[in-house]
Amino acid sequence: MTTPAPRTSRARNLGIDLLRVISVAAVVFGHAWAGMPGAEYLQIWRMPLFFFLAGFFFSTSRTLRGELLARTRSLALPYLVWFLLLCLAVLAMIPTPWPFDPMTVPQALFGGAMTNMPFLVFWFISVLFLAALLLRAVLSQPWWVGVAVAVGGFAVAQIPNSVMGYTPLGIGLAPACMGFMLAGHWFGRFMRTPRGINLPAKPWIGLLCLIIGFGAVAAGVRTMNIKYSGFGTFLLSPAVSVLISIGLVLVFSTAVNALLGGPGTQQALPRQESRRGRIVGVVIAELVQTATFVVFAHAIVLYLLLRLFDLENPPLRTLAALIICWSLGMAVNRTALALPLNGLPRSALRRPRADRTGSGQTGAGDPGSGQAETAPPGTGQAGEDEAGSGETGGKIASKT
């Protein structure tokens, strides 16, 4: 059972927020360039990182019912709204030279690995919803229950021709994906211990984790494609992805945060943040809070950029899609549509003043991140867990 820690006021860690933005951009890039050279080095971490961050900032104060209500607001509501909007887009494309497959909507309704353009990330949102509820349930049990559920999920996915990804809404993937969230949650708790609190002062540890993780991939550890029940080498590939996620969190919370002008230590007061850090922080905060919107919208934007403007270059198409989605997301966040389209009530959106005082909620790094009671020292986060994923922090977090 997780014991809530007292809430403290900290300046936000700009490196962690930037990592959330990058995790969303990685999803868009992966969809724009599916067969990119070296894709295994991206696939091994981009989706697991979303789940890991969702667990890292997982709220310690909710009941199972509270989790259900929070995730319904931050994930299920946008899921339904975007499903209807994209169904209209599919209908609108029928008379054009580029109609979608007639089975696109029925397959999207089933969910899981059946989802295709423009519903590419819907499997991730439903699995994140289910995995969050499962994590909430196992946290009330002895520690080994969560481990058993996660290992069981990975084991079932290893069965030849496993159909776990082809279950309704991808429910069969939830136990394994909950394992990534559990790892993130435990790492966050470790960072609050006397040993863990010193980790941010040792960025070389994060770099070492990255070297070992990517070195393992180069040595032949199979990468993952979670959507289709592809978890790589049994337990080893998931472990490598967790190691890389830990490395990214440590490097971004230290070296990258310093480069951005963020506060230098977990005890740093907001006023100690540099002027450059405050400006960069405002920009990053705006992007972080669009995570769920970007996750849902980017697929149809990529499709239209290709069909209407013949923009085939993957990096340029990714950049164009991100600029369009970020711009629209920031505009939406200033209207009453923030909740139905982005899972964030306007009252939860962080404004620059709230951010500087350390009292503001955070946006998304993982679509579906809920507000956590307190964040691990050294991250500087006010303590939210739901790309996302603060409903998004981990919210969106990895969707393909």
N, C-alpha and C positions, 0 to 999 in steps of 0.2 A: 504494500500500500504506500503510495507516495504521500509524504508529509509536506504540506505547503510551507514555503519559506516566507519570511516577512518581506513585503514589497519595499524596494528601495528606489531612490531616484537617481538615474544615471544618464549621462549624455549618451547618445546612440553611437554605435560602432559603424562608421561609414563603410568599412571594408565588408562587413557582413551584409549590409544592405546592398552593396554593389554586387556581391556574390549572388544575391537573390535575383538581381536584374540580369546578370550573366546567365543564370540557370534558365531563365525564360527565353533569352536570346538564343541559347543553345538548342532549345526545342524548335524554335522557328527555323534556325539554320539547318537542323536535321531534316526538317520537312522540305525545305527548299532544295536540299542537295542530298537526296537519299543515298546515292551511291558514291559519296565522296571518298577520296583516298584516305586511308587511315581512320575510317569510320568507327573501327573497333575501340579507338582511344576516346571517342566521344560517347559511344553507346554504353560503355562500361560504367559511366557515372551520371549522365545527364538526368535520367529518370530516377535512379536511386537517390540522387542528391535531393530531389524534391521531397521524397518521403522522409529522408534523413532530417532535413531542416524542419519538416512538419513535426517530427518527434522531438527535435532539439528544443523547439519553442512550445512544446505541448503543455497546455494548461494543467496545473496540478490541483485546481480547486473545483473542477466541475464534477457533477454527478453524471451518470450515463444519460439520464433524461436531459440534463443541461447540454451535454455534448450533442445529442440528437437535435435539439433546438438550434444550437449554434451552427452546426453543420448544415442544417436545412436552410438556414438563412444565407450562409456564405457559399454553399455549394449547390444544394438541390434547387433553390430558386433560380439562380443564374442558369443552371443546367436546363431547366424547363423553358425558361424564356428564350435562351439561345437555340434550343431545339426548334421551337416554333419559328423563330426568325430565319434560321437556316433552311427549314422546310419551305418557307416562302421563297428563299433564294433558289432552291432547287426547282421549284415550280416556275420561277421567272426565267430560268435558263432553258426551259423546254423548247421555246420557239427559236432559240439562237443556234448557231452552228456548233455550240459546245455544251450540249445537254449532259446532265449527269445520268449515270446508269439508273434504270427504272427501279432497281432494288435498293438504291441508296438510302431512302427514308426507312423502309422496313428493316433493313440491316441496322441502321442507327437506333431504331426503336428497341431492337434486341440488345444492342450494346456490345461491350467487350471487344474482342478481336474482329468482330463483324463490321465495325465502324470504318468508314472510308471518307474521302474528301466529300463535303467540307466538314464532316463530323469527326475528324481525325483524333481529337484529344478527349472525346467524350468518355472513352474507356477509362482514362486516367482519373477524371473527376469522380466517376461513380466508384471506382476502386478506392480512391482516397477517402471518400465518404464512408465506405464500409470498413476500411482499415482503421480509420480513426475511432469508430464505434467499437471495433474489436479491441483496439489498444486500450481504450477506456475500460473495457470489461476485464481484460487480463491484468491491468495494473492493480485491481482490487484483490488479486489472487497472489499466491506465493510466486517468487521470481521465475521458478522453473516452468510454470504454466505457460507464460509468454514464450519462453524458449521452445517448449514442446510444440506449441501452435505454429511458430515460425518455421521450425525445422520440418514439421509435418507438411506445411505448405510448400516448402522447397522440394521435399521428397516427392510429393504428388506431381509437381510440375516436371519432374525428371522422368516420369513414366513415358516410354516411347509414344509418340503421337498424342501427347497429353492434350486434353481439350479444356484445360482450366481457363484458358483465355477466351474460349467460346461459350462460356456459361453466361446466362443472362446478366447484363450489366457488369460482366467480368468478375462476378462474386467469387469465383474460384481462385482468383489471384489475390484476394484480400489477405489471407493468412500469411503468404510469403511477403507481400508488400508491408504488412504490419511489422514484419521482422526488421525492415529498414527503419521504420519509425521507432521501434523499440530500441534499436541501436542508437539512434539519435537522441532519444529520451535519456538513456543511460549515460551517454557521453555528456549530455548537458548537466545531469546530476553530478557526474564526476568532476566537472569543471567548477562545481560549487564546494568541493572538498578542499582541505588544506593542500593536497598534492596538485589537484587540478587547477587551483587558483593561480599557480605559478607557471602553468603552461604558456599563457600568452606572452610571457617574458622570454620564451625560448622558441622563436619562429623556426629554428632549424629542425625542430621535431616535426613540424608540419611539412617542411620541404622533404624530409626523410620519408615521411609517409607517402608523399606523391611519387618520389623516386622508386620506392619499393612497389607501389601499386601499379604504376605505368610500366615498370620493369617486368612485373609479372605478366602483364598483357603481351609485352614484346616477347616474353619467354614462351608464350603459347597458351596462357590461361584464356579460355574462351570468353568472348564478350557476351552481352545479354541483349535480348529484345523482349522485354517483359510483356508487352502487349500480346505476343503470341506464345506465352508460356515459356519463353526462352530465358532461363536463368543461368545459362552457361555451365561451367564445370561445377558439379554438385558441391554446394556450400563454399567452395573456394572462390568462385567468381563473385558471389554476394559479399564474401569477406573482403575481397579486393576492392569492390565498389565502396564498402563502408570505410576502408582504410583511406581511399582517395577522398572521400567526403570529409573525413576527419582532417586530412591534410589541407584541404581547401579552406575549411573553417578556421584552422589555426593560422594559415598563411594570410588569409584575407583579414582576419581580426587583428593582425599584428602589422606586418610589413605593408600591406596594401592600405590599411587604415592610416598608418603614419604618412604614406605618400599622399593620401587625400587630405591630410591636415586634420584628421580626426583626433579625439582625445587619446592621450598616450597610455593611460592605465584605466583599470576598471574603477578606481576611486576618483578619477578625474571629474571635476565639477564642470557643468556645462560652460561656464565662463572661460575655462581653460582651453576650450576649443578655439582654433585659429579662425580668423575671419575667412580665409580661404576654405577652411573646413565647413564653416556654416553655409557658405554659398554652395559648395559642392553638395553638402548635405541636403539642402532644399531641392536641388535638381534630382538627386538620387531618390529622395523621399517621394517626389512626384512620380517617378518611373516605377518605383516599388509598388505604389498603390494602384497601378494599372494592370498588375500581373494577371488577375483573373480575366479581365477584358481581353488582354493580348492573347491569352491562351485560347479563348473561345473564337476570337475574331481572325486570328492570323491565317488560318487555313483558307478561308474564302478570299481573303485579300491576296494571298499568294496565287490562288487560282485565277483571279481576275487580272492580276498583273501579267501573268503568263498569256492568258487568252486575249485580253483586250489590247495589251501593249507589247506583246511578244518579248517580254523581258525574261530571257532564259538564263542569263548569268546568275548562278546561285548566290554569290556574295552580294551582288547589287540588288537582287530580288529580296534577299533577307533584309538588307538595310532599308529598302523602300517600304517593305511590309512593317518593319519595326517602327519606323518614323510615322507611318500612317496610323498604326494601332496605338502607339504611345500618345499621339496627338489627340486622337478620338477618345482614348481612355481618360486623359486628363480633362477633356471637355465634359465627358459624361460624369466624372467625379464632382463636378460643380453643379450638378442638377439632381433632381429627384430620381433619375435613372441609375444613380450610383448603386443602389441596392439590387434592383432586378438584373442589371447588366454586369455588375462587378462584385456583387456580394458584400458591399460595404455601405452601411448607412452613413449619410453625410456627417453625422455626429462623431463617427469613428475615424474620419479622415484626419491625418496629422497635418496641421498647419505649421509654418516655420516657427511661430512663437512657442507653441506647445512642444515642438521638437527640441528647442533650445533649453527648455526647462526640464526636459526629460519626462514630461508627463503625458506626452501624446501617444496615441496608439499608433502602431505601425501598419503599413500597408501590406502588400502581398509579396510573398516570396514564394509562397506555396499556396495555391488557391485554396483556401480552406483552413488557414491557420487561425487558431483561436487565441484569445488573450491569455497568456500564461501568468501564473502568479508572480514569478520572478525569473529573470533570465540569468544564465550562467555568467559569473564574473569574467570580465575581459571582453565580453561581446558588447557590452554597453546597451543592450536592447532593453527597452522598457518592459519587455516580457510578453510577447504575443506569439501565438503559435499558428494562427491560421492566416506549391507562389502564395510564392504566396503570400503566400503565404508568402486594427491589425487582423482582419479576417483572412487576409491572404498570405501572409508570410510564407508559409509552406504551401499555400494554397495551390498553387498552381503547379506551383510547383511543377513536372516532367510528364509530359503527356503523350508520348507517342510510342 
